Amino acid sequence: MPKSTSNSPRFMTVGEVADLMRVSSMTVYRLIKAGDIRAARVGKSYRIREEDVDQFIASRYNQTG
């Protein structure tokens, strides 16, 4: 069994991303389809790198006055 290192990316399911962002799974699927969040197709499901989720969230922050 391969060892997990801190340098290897952590992949999340659509459900995990939805829970993290406090949105529905359908919203995450829409973001993937729109190309807003990168995802890898694994069989019939998607896997999203934690780094890509963090990047998406950071890009959506609004500067307030």
N, CA, C and O atoms as CSV, one atom per row, in Angstrom:
chain,resi,resn,atom,element,x,y,z
A,1,MET,N,N,0.850,-1.180,0.000
A,1,MET,CA,C,0.000,0.000,0.000
A,1,MET,C,C,0.894,1.240,0.000
A,1,MET,O,O,1.821,1.322,0.806
A,2,PRO,N,N,0.630,2.233,-0.909
A,2,PRO,CA,C,1.485,3.414,-0.966
A,2,PRO,C,C,1.312,4.295,0.263
A,2,PRO,O,O,0.226,4.426,0.826
A,3,LYS,N,N,2.424,4.885,0.648
A,3,LYS,CA,C,2.385,5.796,1.791
A,3,LYS,C,C,1.865,7.152,1.358
A,3,LYS,O,O,2.157,7.606,0.252
A,4,SER,N,N,1.103,7.796,2.213
A,4,SER,CA,C,0.604,9.139,1.949
A,4,SER,C,C,1.621,10.146,2.476
A,4,SER,O,O,2.041,10.085,3.632
A,5,THR,N,N,2.004,11.065,1.609
A,5,THR,CA,C,2.946,12.095,2.023
A,5,THR,C,C,2.250,13.437,2.030
A,5,THR,O,O,1.183,13.598,1.439
A,6,SER,N,N,2.855,14.393,2.698
A,6,SER,CA,C,2.244,15.714,2.767
A,6,SER,C,C,2.289,16.420,1.416
A,6,SER,O,O,1.568,17.396,1.207
A,7,ASN,N,N,3.127,15.937,0.494
A,7,ASN,CA,C,3.233,16.553,-0.832
A,7,ASN,C,C,2.188,16.037,-1.803
A,7,ASN,O,O,1.938,16.668,-2.831
A,8,SER,N,N,1.572,14.900,-1.497
A,8,SER,CA,C,0.584,14.350,-2.414
A,8,SER,C,C,-0.737,15.094,-2.247
A,8,SER,O,O,-1.133,15.431,-1.132
A,9,PRO,N,N,-1.422,15.351,-3.380
A,9,PRO,CA,C,-2.686,16.090,-3.291
A,9,PRO,C,C,-3.760,15.272,-2.597
A,9,PRO,O,O,-3.782,14.045,-2.695
A,10,ARG,N,N,-4.644,15.958,-1.898
A,10,ARG,CA,C,-5.785,15.297,-1.254
A,10,ARG,C,C,-6.998,15.510,-2.151
A,10,ARG,O,O,-7.329,16.640,-2.508
A,11,PHE,N,N,-7.645,14.427,-2.506
A,11,PHE,CA,C,-8.822,14.497,-3.358
A,11,PHE,C,C,-10.079,14.384,-2.522
A,11,PHE,O,O,-10.137,13.627,-1.553
A,12,MET,N,N,-11.088,15.152,-2.916
A,12,MET,CA,C,-12.356,15.186,-2.197
A,12,MET,C,C,-13.476,14.769,-3.142
A,12,MET,O,O,-13.388,14.963,-4.354
A,13,THR,N,N,-14.522,14.197,-2.573
A,13,THR,CA,C,-15.708,13.860,-3.353
A,13,THR,C,C,-16.579,15.106,-3.503
A,13,THR,O,O,-16.371,16.111,-2.822
A,14,VAL,N,N,-17.544,15.025,-4.395
A,14,VAL,CA,C,-18.488,16.129,-4.582
A,14,VAL,C,C,-19.222,16.412,-3.272
A,14,VAL,O,O,-19.432,17.573,-2.921
A,15,GLY,N,N,-19.609,15.369,-2.553
A,15,GLY,CA,C,-20.306,15.535,-1.279
A,15,GLY,C,C,-19.450,16.253,-0.247
A,15,GLY,O,O,-19.946,17.111,0.484
A,16,GLU,N,N,-18.169,15.908,-0.184
A,16,GLU,CA,C,-17.265,16.564,0.765
A,16,GLU,C,C,-17.091,18.037,0.427
A,16,GLU,O,O,-17.064,18.885,1.319
A,17,VAL,N,N,-16.973,18.341,-0.862
A,17,VAL,CA,C,-16.839,19.741,-1.288
A,17,VAL,C,C,-18.117,20.507,-0.959
A,17,VAL,O,O,-18.064,21.641,-0.483
A,18,ALA,N,N,-19.257,19.887,-1.213
A,18,ALA,CA,C,-20.540,20.528,-0.915
A,18,ALA,C,C,-20.656,20.834,0.579
A,18,ALA,O,O,-21.094,21.921,0.956
A,19,ASP,N,N,-20.268,19.884,1.426
A,19,ASP,CA,C,-20.313,20.101,2.876
A,19,ASP,C,C,-19.372,21.229,3.291
A,19,ASP,O,O,-19.730,22.082,4.103
A,20,LEU,N,N,-18.175,21.223,2.729
A,20,LEU,CA,C,-17.188,22.254,3.059
A,20,LEU,C,C,-17.684,23.648,2.687
A,20,LEU,O,O,-17.517,24.602,3.447
A,21,MET,N,N,-18.298,23.754,1.506
A,21,MET,CA,C,-18.760,25.055,1.014
A,21,MET,C,C,-20.162,25.401,1.486
A,21,MET,O,O,-20.648,26.505,1.237
A,22,ARG,N,N,-20.820,24.458,2.172
A,22,ARG,CA,C,-22.198,24.643,2.651
A,22,ARG,C,C,-23.169,24.943,1.506
A,22,ARG,O,O,-23.995,25.853,1.580
A,23,VAL,N,N,-23.034,24.133,0.436
A,23,VAL,CA,C,-23.942,24.213,-0.709
A,23,VAL,C,C,-24.407,22.798,-1.028
A,23,VAL,O,O,-23.940,21.839,-0.414
A,24,SER,N,N,-25.318,22.663,-1.978
A,24,SER,CA,C,-25.794,21.331,-2.361
A,24,SER,C,C,-24.805,20.672,-3.323
A,24,SER,O,O,-23.981,21.342,-3.946
A,25,SER,N,N,-24.905,19.370,-3.426
A,25,SER,CA,C,-24.070,18.637,-4.379
A,25,SER,C,C,-24.336,19.109,-5.801
A,25,SER,O,O,-23.416,19.180,-6.615
A,26,MET,N,N,-25.582,19.429,-6.101
A,26,MET,CA,C,-25.937,19.895,-7.441
A,26,MET,C,C,-25.191,21.187,-7.779
A,26,MET,O,O,-24.779,21.377,-8.924
A,27,THR,N,N,-25.013,22.066,-6.812
A,27,THR,CA,C,-24.257,23.300,-7.036
A,27,THR,C,C,-22.816,22.972,-7.407
A,27,THR,O,O,-22.251,23.596,-8.305
A,28,VAL,N,N,-22.221,22.006,-6.728
A,28,VAL,CA,C,-20.842,21.607,-7.036
A,28,VAL,C,C,-20.780,21.027,-8.447
A,28,VAL,O,O,-19.854,21.337,-9.197
A,29,TYR,N,N,-21.753,20.189,-8.822
A,29,TYR,CA,C,-21.778,19.649,-10.181
A,29,TYR,C,C,-21.883,20.772,-11.214
A,29,TYR,O,O,-21.244,20.711,-12.265
A,30,ARG,N,N,-22.680,21.786,-10.922
A,30,ARG,CA,C,-22.808,22.925,-11.844
A,30,ARG,C,C,-21.489,23.681,-11.978
A,30,ARG,O,O,-21.111,24.091,-13.076
A,31,LEU,N,N,-20.789,23.866,-10.854
A,31,LEU,CA,C,-19.491,24.544,-10.886
A,31,LEU,C,C,-18.478,23.753,-11.713
A,31,LEU,O,O,-17.670,24.335,-12.438
A,32,ILE,N,N,-18.524,22.436,-11.602
A,32,ILE,CA,C,-17.629,21.584,-12.390
A,32,ILE,C,C,-17.965,21.712,-13.872
A,32,ILE,O,O,-17.078,21.899,-14.705
A,33,LYS,N,N,-19.247,21.611,-14.193
A,33,LYS,CA,C,-19.671,21.681,-15.593
A,33,LYS,C,C,-19.340,23.032,-16.212
A,33,LYS,O,O,-18.994,23.103,-17.391
A,34,ALA,N,N,-19.442,24.107,-15.429
A,34,ALA,CA,C,-19.135,25.456,-15.917
A,34,ALA,C,C,-17.627,25.693,-16.025
A,34,ALA,O,O,-17.188,26.678,-16.618
A,35,GLY,N,N,-16.840,24.781,-15.449
A,35,GLY,CA,C,-15.392,24.956,-15.500
A,35,GLY,C,C,-14.855,25.847,-14.395
A,35,GLY,O,O,-13.691,26.247,-14.433
A,36,ASP,N,N,-15.685,26.162,-13.416
A,36,ASP,CA,C,-15.252,27.018,-12.307
A,36,ASP,C,C,-14.376,26.264,-11.313
A,36,ASP,O,O,-13.491,26.852,-10.691
A,37,ILE,N,N,-14.620,24.965,-11.164
A,37,ILE,CA,C,-13.796,24.112,-10.307
A,37,ILE,C,C,-13.305,22.951,-11.167
A,37,ILE,O,O,-14.092,22.291,-11.846
A,38,ARG,N,N,-12.011,22.715,-11.130
A,38,ARG,CA,C,-11.432,21.593,-11.873
A,38,ARG,C,C,-11.736,20.289,-11.147
A,38,ARG,O,O,-11.700,20.230,-9.918
A,39,ALA,N,N,-12.035,19.246,-11.917
A,39,ALA,CA,C,-12.338,17.948,-11.325
A,39,ALA,C,C,-11.873,16.840,-12.253
A,39,ALA,O,O,-11.818,17.013,-13.471
A,40,ALA,N,N,-11.541,15.706,-11.664
A,40,ALA,CA,C,-11.154,14.525,-12.427
A,40,ALA,C,C,-12.292,13.523,-12.358
A,40,ALA,O,O,-12.841,13.268,-11.286
A,41,ARG,N,N,-12.636,12.971,-13.473
A,41,ARG,CA,C,-13.695,11.966,-13.521
A,41,ARG,C,C,-13.081,10.610,-13.177
A,41,ARG,O,O,-12.110,10.182,-13.801
A,42,VAL,N,N,-13.648,9.953,-12.197
A,42,VAL,CA,C,-13.203,8.622,-11.788
A,42,VAL,C,C,-14.418,7.711,-11.855
A,42,VAL,O,O,-15.288,7.758,-10.985
A,43,GLY,N,N,-14.472,6.891,-12.880
A,43,GLY,CA,C,-15.665,6.067,-13.084
A,43,GLY,C,C,-16.847,6.971,-13.375
A,43,GLY,O,O,-16.825,7.753,-14.326
A,44,LYS,N,N,-17.881,6.860,-12.551
A,44,LYS,CA,C,-19.072,7.690,-12.735
A,44,LYS,C,C,-19.095,8.891,-11.792
A,44,LYS,O,O,-20.065,9.648,-11.777
A,45,SER,N,N,-18.047,9.067,-11.018
A,45,SER,CA,C,-18.024,10.164,-10.051
A,45,SER,C,C,-16.859,11.107,-10.332
A,45,SER,O,O,-16.027,10.844,-11.200
A,46,TYR,N,N,-16.811,12.191,-9.598
A,46,TYR,CA,C,-15.752,13.181,-9.739
A,46,TYR,C,C,-14.921,13.229,-8.472
A,46,TYR,O,O,-15.408,12.930,-7.382
A,47,ARG,N,N,-13.665,13.606,-8.629
A,47,ARG,CA,C,-12.780,13.894,-7.499
A,47,ARG,C,C,-12.181,15.270,-7.736
A,47,ARG,O,O,-11.753,15.595,-8.843
A,48,ILE,N,N,-12.156,16.068,-6.685
A,48,ILE,CA,C,-11.674,17.445,-6.763
A,48,ILE,C,C,-10.511,17.602,-5.796
A,48,ILE,O,O,-10.608,17.205,-4.635
A,49,ARG,N,N,-9.410,18.181,-6.272
A,49,ARG,CA,C,-8.269,18.398,-5.391
A,49,ARG,C,C,-8.618,19.471,-4.367
A,49,ARG,O,O,-9.237,20.481,-4.702
A,50,GLU,N,N,-8.223,19.250,-3.135
A,50,GLU,CA,C,-8.474,20.213,-2.068
A,50,GLU,C,C,-7.878,21.575,-2.429
A,50,GLU,O,O,-8.466,22.614,-2.129
A,51,GLU,N,N,-6.723,21.565,-3.069
A,51,GLU,CA,C,-6.064,22.802,-3.500
A,51,GLU,C,C,-6.937,23.594,-4.475
A,51,GLU,O,O,-6.989,24.822,-4.401
A,52,ASP,N,N,-7.628,22.896,-5.395
A,52,ASP,CA,C,-8.500,23.572,-6.352
A,52,ASP,C,C,-9.725,24.177,-5.668
A,52,ASP,O,O,-10.201,25.238,-6.071
A,53,VAL,N,N,-10.232,23.510,-4.642
A,53,VAL,CA,C,-11.371,24.056,-3.883
A,53,VAL,C,C,-10.928,25.326,-3.157
A,53,VAL,O,O,-11.619,26.344,-3.196
A,54,ASP,N,N,-9.772,25.259,-2.495
A,54,ASP,CA,C,-9.248,26.427,-1.782
A,54,ASP,C,C,-9.038,27.597,-2.740
A,54,ASP,O,O,-9.351,28.742,-2.416
A,55,GLN,N,N,-8.503,27.292,-3.925
A,55,GLN,CA,C,-8.251,28.326,-4.930
A,55,GLN,C,C,-9.558,28.955,-5.406
A,55,GLN,O,O,-9.636,30.172,-5.578
A,56,PHE,N,N,-10.580,28.134,-5.618
A,56,PHE,CA,C,-11.881,28.638,-6.046
A,56,PHE,C,C,-12.472,29.566,-4.992
A,56,PHE,O,O,-12.944,30.658,-5.309
A,57,ILE,N,N,-12.443,29.125,-3.746
A,57,ILE,CA,C,-13.014,29.931,-2.661
A,57,ILE,C,C,-12.247,31.250,-2.522
A,57,ILE,O,O,-12.862,32.304,-2.359
A,58,ALA,N,N,-10.930,31.203,-2.584
A,58,ALA,CA,C,-10.114,32.419,-2.460
A,58,ALA,C,C,-10.417,33.399,-3.595
A,58,ALA,O,O,-10.403,34.612,-3.386
A,59,SER,N,N,-10.687,32.885,-4.782
A,59,SER,CA,C,-10.957,33.766,-5.926
A,59,SER,C,C,-12.326,34.427,-5.846
A,59,SER,O,O,-12.597,35.386,-6.569
A,60,ARG,N,N,-13.184,33.923,-4.977
A,60,ARG,CA,C,-14.551,34.459,-4.866
A,60,ARG,C,C,-14.715,35.466,-3.737
A,60,ARG,O,O,-15.798,36.028,-3.573
A,61,TYR,N,N,-13.675,35.705,-2.961
A,61,TYR,CA,C,-13.782,36.676,-1.885
A,61,TYR,C,C,-13.952,38.085,-2.448
A,61,TYR,O,O,-13.299,38.459,-3.422
A,62,ASN,N,N,-14.829,38.849,-1.830
A,62,ASN,CA,C,-15.052,40.236,-2.239
A,62,ASN,C,C,-14.344,41.166,-1.260
A,62,ASN,O,O,-14.360,40.950,-0.048
A,63,GLN,N,N,-13.733,42.189,-1.806
A,63,GLN,CA,C,-13.145,43.213,-0.960
A,63,GLN,C,C,-14.265,44.173,-0.543
A,63,GLN,O,O,-14.959,44.724,-1.397
A,64,THR,N,N,-14.440,44.370,0.753
A,64,THR,CA,C,-15.463,45.294,1.230
A,64,THR,C,C,-14.810,46.484,1.887
A,64,THR,O,O,-13.734,46.383,2.476
A,65,GLY,N,N,-15.473,47.604,1.776
A,65,GLY,CA,C,-14.935,48.872,2.128
A,65,GLY,C,C,-14.664,49.208,3.491
A,65,GLY,O,O,-14.198,50.312,3.774
